[in-house]
């Protein structure tokens, strides 16, 4: 997470010492710290809008398609922007290679004020073979860099270039590809330093054969090999926690652990890579349920933010074909595979808006770790964090208790003041209310940000009581 900007630091310091620098009168109202970051939060997606509308048979196989008109296509991008998505992704059938779609997508993204990751098969093939070209002395590194510049020039020299965020290179690679990906990232960044070389990694629940390719390895080794091989500035992965069959629901037990183990690796490396994740917004397979409420989306988003996450990506924006050959997908993402809005569109849009509203505070802080209040741990998530160096004691919060499971991200601003993102960590489908009590040393007030709305609460003996509904996440700043 980025450090507090200079203007905010100055304003906050002023608020702490007061205009005159004089000692406050006993019993006087304490000066409230001011946070005014203008940074926004990156929110992406998987499976965006194609330039075609497809028709499927009862088994989920495509039987026909028609091209969208320019007006239809632009309207779909207006829907993307209105949902709070800031980084669009290609539609299902143009994800690997967009062809003429890519410039059309960049044009639409620019018009609605968002940016776009695109797929180009020729570029991807060249990147993955770049190391071999140089090792075999077919090309010099400088020649490879120039070739990459030429391959992407149709985008970077277009009138829509400022909407280009980067290129989709690989999803869930095994570790045996990391050397070639590391070299590809290196030469790509020489050619296009301001664009993203996008790769998404496996989650912790992937099998060893998936992680290692020819030689099964453990997840810790998978991450270590990535960090040593690929020197990019982020780690992206996907992990989908909402299970259920309409009767019984649960939260995948390694949901928080996946965040924890990657943050540990980032901290050990010391390069402050950003943390990106995919969160669940569709029913798929035999376990993962559709979103049933705003709380289902909020629970995931606030949990990730409390772990210091830098970018949420929703899986999926548009529903993929019902049967893509690997799994079965519902038609209940933000938009259907026919691009009609669903209730999930409203749930996720509302959460995206709440997250952005929190950023004027959140972006002024750096993540330090988490505190746990384990009551039942019926999801098993807290048990998996036992012994983690990211589970810490707060310098200012001397008490953290709850009636149901809860945890809090611990943050610190440039002046050493702590903030806390408190999460009701219960399965939203169970609709459990949670009373969280925090006790702060030397504080008489607390800023509490709920759903983007700020209130100031008086503390009784340093105690703050938060009444939390399912899916709630509150950012708390005591003073």
Secondary structure as a PSIPRED ss2 file (coil, helix, strand):
# PSIPRED VFORMAT (PSIPRED V4.0)

   1 X C   1.000  0.000  0.000
   2 X C   1.000  0.000  0.000
   3 X C   1.000  0.000  0.000
   4 X C   1.000  0.000  0.000
   5 X C   1.000  0.000  0.000
   6 X H   0.000  1.000  0.000
   7 X H   0.000  1.000  0.000
   8 X H   0.000  1.000  0.000
   9 X H   0.000  1.000  0.000
  10 X H   0.000  1.000  0.000
  11 X H   0.000  1.000  0.000
  12 X H   0.000  1.000  0.000
  13 X H   0.000  1.000  0.000
  14 X H   0.000  1.000  0.000
  15 X H   0.000  1.000  0.000
  16 X H   0.000  1.000  0.000
  17 X H   0.000  1.000  0.000
  18 X C   1.000  0.000  0.000
  19 X C   1.000  0.000  0.000
  20 X C   1.000  0.000  0.000
  21 X C   1.000  0.000  0.000
  22 X C   1.000  0.000  0.000
  23 X C   1.000  0.000  0.000
  24 X C   1.000  0.000  0.000
  25 X C   1.000  0.000  0.000
  26 X C   1.000  0.000  0.000
  27 X C   1.000  0.000  0.000
  28 X C   1.000  0.000  0.000
  29 X C   1.000  0.000  0.000
  30 X C   1.000  0.000  0.000
  31 X C   1.000  0.000  0.000
  32 X C   1.000  0.000  0.000
  33 X C   1.000  0.000  0.000
  34 X C   1.000  0.000  0.000
  35 X C   1.000  0.000  0.000
  36 X C   1.000  0.000  0.000
  37 X C   1.000  0.000  0.000
  38 X C   1.000  0.000  0.000
  39 X C   1.000  0.000  0.000
  40 X C   1.000  0.000  0.000
  41 X C   1.000  0.000  0.000
  42 X E   0.000  0.000  1.000
  43 X E   0.000  0.000  1.000
  44 X E   0.000  0.000  1.000
  45 X E   0.000  0.000  1.000
  46 X E   0.000  0.000  1.000
  47 X C   1.000  0.000  0.000
  48 X E   0.000  0.000  1.000
  49 X C   1.000  0.000  0.000
  50 X C   1.000  0.000  0.000
  51 X C   1.000  0.000  0.000
  52 X E   0.000  0.000  1.000
  53 X E   0.000  0.000  1.000
  54 X E   0.000  0.000  1.000
  55 X E   0.000  0.000  1.000
  56 X E   0.000  0.000  1.000
  57 X C   1.000  0.000  0.000
  58 X C   1.000  0.000  0.000
  59 X C   1.000  0.000  0.000
  60 X C   1.000  0.000  0.000
  61 X C   1.000  0.000  0.000
  62 X E   0.000  0.000  1.000
  63 X E   0.000  0.000  1.000
  64 X E   0.000  0.000  1.000
  65 X E   0.000  0.000  1.000
  66 X E   0.000  0.000  1.000
  67 X E   0.000  0.000  1.000
  68 X C   1.000  0.000  0.000
  69 X C   1.000  0.000  0.000
  70 X H   0.000  1.000  0.000
  71 X H   0.000  1.000  0.000
  72 X H   0.000  1.000  0.000
  73 X H   0.000  1.000  0.000
  74 X H   0.000  1.000  0.000
  75 X H   0.000  1.000  0.000
  76 X H   0.000  1.000  0.000
  77 X H   0.000  1.000  0.000
  78 X H   0.000  1.000  0.000
  79 X H   0.000  1.000  0.000
  80 X H   0.000  1.000  0.000
  81 X H   0.000  1.000  0.000
  82 X H   0.000  1.000  0.000
  83 X C   1.000  0.000  0.000
  84 X C   1.000  0.000  0.000
  85 X C   1.000  0.000  0.000
  86 X C   1.000  0.000  0.000
  87 X E   0.000  0.000  1.000
  88 X E   0.000  0.000  1.000
  89 X C   1.000  0.000  0.000
  90 X C   1.000  0.000  0.000
  91 X E   0.000  0.000  1.000
  92 X H   0.000  1.000  0.000
  93 X H   0.000  1.000  0.000
  94 X H   0.000  1.000  0.000
  95 X C   1.000  0.000  0.000
  96 X C   1.000  0.000  0.000
  97 X C   1.000  0.000  0.000
  98 X C   1.000  0.000  0.000
  99 X C   1.000  0.000  0.000
 100 X C   1.000  0.000  0.000
 101 X H   0.000  1.000  0.000
 102 X H   0.000  1.000  0.000
 103 X H   0.000  1.000  0.000
 104 X H   0.000  1.000  0.000
 105 X H   0.000  1.000  0.000
 106 X H   0.000  1.000  0.000
 107 X H   0.000  1.000  0.000
 108 X H   0.000  1.000  0.000
 109 X H   0.000  1.000  0.000
 110 X H   0.000  1.000  0.000
 111 X H   0.000  1.000  0.000
 112 X H   0.000  1.000  0.000
 113 X C   1.000  0.000  0.000
 114 X C   1.000  0.000  0.000
 115 X E   0.000  0.000  1.000
 116 X E   0.000  0.000  1.000
 117 X E   0.000  0.000  1.000
 118 X E   0.000  0.000  1.000
 119 X C   1.000  0.000  0.000
 120 X C   1.000  0.000  0.000
 121 X H   0.000  1.000  0.000
 122 X H   0.000  1.000  0.000
 123 X H   0.000  1.000  0.000
 124 X H   0.000  1.000  0.000
 125 X H   0.000  1.000  0.000
 126 X H   0.000  1.000  0.000
 127 X H   0.000  1.000  0.000
 128 X H   0.000  1.000  0.000
 129 X H   0.000  1.000  0.000
 130 X H   0.000  1.000  0.000
 131 X H   0.000  1.000  0.000
 132 X H   0.000  1.000  0.000
 133 X H   0.000  1.000  0.000
 134 X H   0.000  1.000  0.000
 135 X H   0.000  1.000  0.000
 136 X C   1.000  0.000  0.000
 137 X C   1.000  0.000  0.000
 138 X C   1.000  0.000  0.000
 139 X C   1.000  0.000  0.000
 140 X C   1.000  0.000  0.000
 141 X H   0.000  1.000  0.000
 142 X H   0.000  1.000  0.000
 143 X H   0.000  1.000  0.000
 144 X H   0.000  1.000  0.000
 145 X H   0.000  1.000  0.000
 146 X H   0.000  1.000  0.000
 147 X H   0.000  1.000  0.000
 148 X H   0.000  1.000  0.000
 149 X H   0.000  1.000  0.000
 150 X H   0.000  1.000  0.000
 151 X H   0.000  1.000  0.000
 152 X H   0.000  1.000  0.000
 153 X H   0.000  1.000  0.000
 154 X H   0.000  1.000  0.000
 155 X H   0.000  1.000  0.000
 156 X H   0.000  1.000  0.000
 157 X C   1.000  0.000  0.000
 158 X C   1.000  0.000  0.000
 159 X C   1.000  0.000  0.000
 160 X C   1.000  0.000  0.000
 161 X H   0.000  1.000  0.000
 162 X H   0.000  1.000  0.000
 163 X H   0.000  1.000  0.000
 164 X E   0.000  0.000  1.000
 165 X E   0.000  0.000  1.000
 166 X E   0.000  0.000  1.000
 167 X E   0.000  0.000  1.000
 168 X E   0.000  0.000  1.000
 169 X E   0.000  0.000  1.000
 170 X E   0.000  0.000  1.000
 171 X E   0.000  0.000  1.000
 172 X C   1.000  0.000  0.000
 173 X C   1.000  0.000  0.000
 174 X C   1.000  0.000  0.000
 175 X H   0.000  1.000  0.000
 176 X H   0.000  1.000  0.000
 177 X H   0.000  1.000  0.000
 178 X H   0.000  1.000  0.000
 179 X H   0.000  1.000  0.000
 180 X H   0.000  1.000  0.000
 181 X H   0.000  1.000  0.000
 182 X H   0.000  1.000  0.000
 183 X H   0.000  1.000  0.000
 184 X H   0.000  1.000  0.000
 185 X H   0.000  1.000  0.000
 186 X H   0.000  1.000  0.000
 187 X H   0.000  1.000  0.000
 188 X H   0.000  1.000  0.000
 189 X H   0.000  1.000  0.000
 190 X H   0.000  1.000  0.000
 191 X H   0.000  1.000  0.000
 192 X C   1.000  0.000  0.000
 193 X C   1.000  0.000  0.000
 194 X C   1.000  0.000  0.000
 195 X C   1.000  0.000  0.000
 196 X E   0.000  0.000  1.000
 197 X E   0.000  0.000  1.000
 198 X E   0.000  0.000  1.000
 199 X E   0.000  0.000  1.000
 200 X E   0.000  0.000  1.000
 201 X E   0.000  0.000  1.000
 202 X C   1.000  0.000  0.000
 203 X C   1.000  0.000  0.000
 204 X C   1.000  0.000  0.000
 205 X C   1.000  0.000  0.000
 206 X C   1.000  0.000  0.000
 207 X C   1.000  0.000  0.000
 208 X H   0.000  1.000  0.000
 209 X H   0.000  1.000  0.000
 210 X H   0.000  1.000  0.000
 211 X H   0.000  1.000  0.000
 212 X H   0.000  1.000  0.000
 213 X C   1.000  0.000  0.000
 214 X C   1.000  0.000  0.000
 215 X C   1.000  0.000  0.000
 216 X C   1.000  0.000  0.000
 217 X C   1.000  0.000  0.000
 218 X C   1.000  0.000  0.000
 219 X H   0.000  1.000  0.000
 220 X H   0.000  1.000  0.000
 221 X H   0.000  1.000  0.000
 222 X H   0.000  1.000  0.000
 223 X H   0.000  1.000  0.000
 224 X H   0.000  1.000  0.000
 225 X H   0.000  1.000  0.000
 226 X H   0.000  1.000  0.000
 227 X H   0.000  1.000  0.000
 228 X H   0.000  1.000  0.000
 229 X H   0.000  1.000  0.000
 230 X C   1.000  0.000  0.000
 231 X C   1.000  0.000  0.000
 232 X C   1.000  0.000  0.000
 233 X C   1.000  0.000  0.000
 234 X E   0.000  0.000  1.000
 235 X E   0.000  0.000  1.000
 236 X E   0.000  0.000  1.000
 237 X E   0.000  0.000  1.000
 238 X E   0.000  0.000  1.000
 239 X C   1.000  0.000  0.000
 240 X C   1.000  0.000  0.000
 241 X C   1.000  0.000  0.000
 242 X E   0.000  0.000  1.000
 243 X E   0.000  0.000  1.000
 244 X E   0.000  0.000  1.000
 245 X C   1.000  0.000  0.000
 246 X C   1.000  0.000  0.000
 247 X C   1.000  0.000  0.000
 248 X C   1.000  0.000  0.000
 249 X E   0.000  0.000  1.000
 250 X E   0.000  0.000  1.000
 251 X E   0.000  0.000  1.000
 252 X C   1.000  0.000  0.000
 253 X C   1.000  0.000  0.000
 254 X C   1.000  0.000  0.000
 255 X H   0.000  1.000  0.000
 256 X H   0.000  1.000  0.000
 257 X H   0.000  1.000  0.000
 258 X H   0.000  1.000  0.000
 259 X H   0.000  1.000  0.000
 260 X H   0.000  1.000  0.000
 261 X H   0.000  1.000  0.000
 262 X H   0.000  1.000  0.000
 263 X H   0.000  1.000  0.000
 264 X H   0.000  1.000  0.000
 265 X H   0.000  1.000  0.000
 266 X H   0.000  1.000  0.000
 267 X H   0.000  1.000  0.000
 268 X H   0.000  1.000  0.000
 269 X H   0.000  1.000  0.000
 270 X C   1.000  0.000  0.000
 271 X C   1.000  0.000  0.000
 272 X C   1.000  0.000  0.000
 273 X C   1.000  0.000  0.000
 274 X E   0.000  0.000  1.000
 275 X E   0.000  0.000  1.000
 276 X E   0.000  0.000  1.000
 277 X E   0.000  0.000  1.000
 278 X E   0.000  0.000  1.000
 279 X E   0.000  0.000  1.000
 280 X E   0.000  0.000  1.000
 281 X C   1.000  0.000  0.000
 282 X C   1.000  0.000  0.000
 283 X C   1.000  0.000  0.000
 284 X E   0.000  0.000  1.000
 285 X C   1.000  0.000  0.000
 286 X C   1.000  0.000  0.000
 287 X C   1.000  0.000  0.000
 288 X E   0.000  0.000  1.000
 289 X C   1.000  0.000  0.000
 290 X C   1.000  0.000  0.000
 291 X C   1.000  0.000  0.000
 292 X C   1.000  0.000  0.000
 293 X C   1.000  0.000  0.000
 294 X H   0.000  1.000  0.000
 295 X H   0.000  1.000  0.000
 296 X H   0.000  1.000  0.000
 297 X H   0.000  1.000  0.000
 298 X H   0.000  1.000  0.000
 299 X H   0.000  1.000  0.000
 300 X H   0.000  1.000  0.000
 301 X H   0.000  1.000  0.000
 302 X H   0.000  1.000  0.000
 303 X H   0.000  1.000  0.000
 304 X H   0.000  1.000  0.000
 305 X H   0.000  1.000  0.000
 306 X H   0.000  1.000  0.000
 307 X C   1.000  0.000  0.000
 308 X C   1.000  0.000  0.000
 309 X C   1.000  0.000  0.000
 310 X C   1.000  0.000  0.000
 311 X E   0.000  0.000  1.000
 312 X E   0.000  0.000  1.000
 313 X E   0.000  0.000  1.000
 314 X E   0.000  0.000  1.000
 315 X E   0.000  0.000  1.000
 316 X C   1.000  0.000  0.000
 317 X C   1.000  0.000  0.000
 318 X E   0.000  0.000  1.000
 319 X C   1.000  0.000  0.000
 320 X C   1.000  0.000  0.000
 321 X C   1.000  0.000  0.000
 322 X C   1.000  0.000  0.000
 323 X E   0.000  0.000  1.000
 324 X C   1.000  0.000  0.000
 325 X C   1.000  0.000  0.000
 326 X C   1.000  0.000  0.000
 327 X C   1.000  0.000  0.000
 328 X E   0.000  0.000  1.000
 329 X E   0.000  0.000  1.000
 330 X C   1.000  0.000  0.000
 331 X C   1.000  0.000  0.000
 332 X C   1.000  0.000  0.000
 333 X C   1.000  0.000  0.000
 334 X C   1.000  0.000  0.000
 335 X E   0.000  0.000  1.000
 336 X C   1.000  0.000  0.000
 337 X C   1.000  0.000  0.000
 338 X C   1.000  0.000  0.000
 339 X C   1.000  0.000  0.000
 340 X C   1.000  0.000  0.000
 341 X E   0.000  0.000  1.000
 342 X C   1.000  0.000  0.000
 343 X H   0.000  1.000  0.000
 344 X H   0.000  1.000  0.000
 345 X H   0.000  1.000  0.000
 346 X H   0.000  1.000  0.000
 347 X H   0.000  1.000  0.000
 348 X H   0.000  1.000  0.000
 349 X H   0.000  1.000  0.000
 350 X H   0.000  1.000  0.000
 351 X H   0.000  1.000  0.000
 352 X H   0.000  1.000  0.000
 353 X H   0.000  1.000  0.000
 354 X H   0.000  1.000  0.000
 355 X H   0.000  1.000  0.000
 356 X H   0.000  1.000  0.000
 357 X H   0.000  1.000  0.000
 358 X H   0.000  1.000  0.000
 359 X H   0.000  1.000  0.000
 360 X H   0.000  1.000  0.000
 361 X H   0.000  1.000  0.000
 362 X H   0.000  1.000  0.000
 363 X C   1.000  0.000  0.000
 364 X C   1.000  0.000  0.000
 365 X E   0.000  0.000  1.000
 366 X E   0.000  0.000  1.000
 367 X E   0.000  0.000  1.000
 368 X E   0.000  0.000  1.000
 369 X E   0.000  0.000  1.000
 370 X E   0.000  0.000  1.000
 371 X E   0.000  0.000  1.000
 372 X E   0.000  0.000  1.000
 373 X E   0.000  0.000  1.000
 374 X C   1.000  0.000  0.000
 375 X C   1.000  0.000  0.000
 376 X C   1.000  0.000  0.000
 377 X C   1.000  0.000  0.000
 378 X C   1.000  0.000  0.000
 379 X C   1.000  0.000  0.000
 380 X C   1.000  0.000  0.000
 381 X H   0.000  1.000  0.000
 382 X H   0.000  1.000  0.000
 383 X H   0.000  1.000  0.000
 384 X H   0.000  1.000  0.000
 385 X C   1.000  0.000  0.000
 386 X C   1.000  0.000  0.000
 387 X C   1.000  0.000  0.000
 388 X C   1.000  0.000  0.000
 389 X C   1.000  0.000  0.000
 390 X C   1.000  0.000  0.000
 391 X E   0.000  0.000  1.000
 392 X C   1.000  0.000  0.000
 393 X C   1.000  0.000  0.000
 394 X C   1.000  0.000  0.000
 395 X C   1.000  0.000  0.000
 396 X C   1.000  0.000  0.000
 397 X E   0.000  0.000  1.000
 398 X E   0.000  0.000  1.000
 399 X E   0.000  0.000  1.000
 400 X E   0.000  0.000  1.000
 401 X E   0.000  0.000  1.000
 402 X E   0.000  0.000  1.000
 403 X C   1.000  0.000  0.000
 404 X C   1.000  0.000  0.000
 405 X C   1.000  0.000  0.000
 406 X E   0.000  0.000  1.000
 407 X E   0.000  0.000  1.000
 408 X E   0.000  0.000  1.000
 409 X E   0.000  0.000  1.000
 410 X E   0.000  0.000  1.000
 411 X E   0.000  0.000  1.000
 412 X E   0.000  0.000  1.000
 413 X E   0.000  0.000  1.000
 414 X C   1.000  0.000  0.000
 415 X C   1.000  0.000  0.000
 416 X C   1.000  0.000  0.000
 417 X C   1.000  0.000  0.000
 418 X E   0.000  0.000  1.000
 419 X E   0.000  0.000  1.000
 420 X E   0.000  0.000  1.000
 421 X E   0.000  0.000  1.000
 422 X E   0.000  0.000  1.000
 423 X E   0.000  0.000  1.000
 424 X E   0.000  0.000  1.000
 425 X C   1.000  0.000  0.000
 426 X C   1.000  0.000  0.000
 427 X C   1.000  0.000  0.000
 428 X H   0.000  1.000  0.000
 429 X H   0.000  1.000  0.000
 430 X H   0.000  1.000  0.000
 431 X C   1.000  0.000  0.000
 432 X C   1.000  0.000  0.000
 433 X C   1.000  0.000  0.000
 434 X E   0.000  0.000  1.000
 435 X E   0.000  0.000  1.000
 436 X E   0.000  0.000  1.000
 437 X E   0.000  0.000  1.000
 438 X E   0.000  0.000  1.000
 439 X E   0.000  0.000  1.000
 440 X E   0.000  0.000  1.000
 441 X C   1.000  0.000  0.000
 442 X C   1.000  0.000  0.000
 443 X C   1.000  0.000  0.000
 444 X C   1.000  0.000  0.000
 445 X E   0.000  0.000  1.000
 446 X E   0.000  0.000  1.000
 447 X E   0.000  0.000  1.000
 448 X E   0.000  0.000  1.000
 449 X E   0.000  0.000  1.000
 450 X E   0.000  0.000  1.000
 451 X C   1.000  0.000  0.000
 452 X C   1.000  0.000  0.000
 453 X E   0.000  0.000  1.000
 454 X E   0.000  0.000  1.000
 455 X E   0.000  0.000  1.000
 456 X E   0.000  0.000  1.000
 457 X E   0.000  0.000  1.000
 458 X E   0.000  0.000  1.000
 459 X C   1.000  0.000  0.000
 460 X E   0.000  0.000  1.000
 461 X C   1.000  0.000  0.000
 462 X C   1.000  0.000  0.000
 463 X E   0.000  0.000  1.000
 464 X E   0.000  0.000  1.000
 465 X E   0.000  0.000  1.000
 466 X E   0.000  0.000  1.000
 467 X E   0.000  0.000  1.000
 468 X E   0.000  0.000  1.000
 469 X C   1.000  0.000  0.000
 470 X C   1.000  0.000  0.000
 471 X C   1.000  0.000  0.000
 472 X C   1.000  0.000  0.000
 473 X E   0.000  0.000  1.000
 474 X E   0.000  0.000  1.000
 475 X E   0.000  0.000  1.000
 476 X E   0.000  0.000  1.000
 477 X E   0.000  0.000  1.000
 478 X E   0.000  0.000  1.000
 479 X C   1.000  0.000  0.000
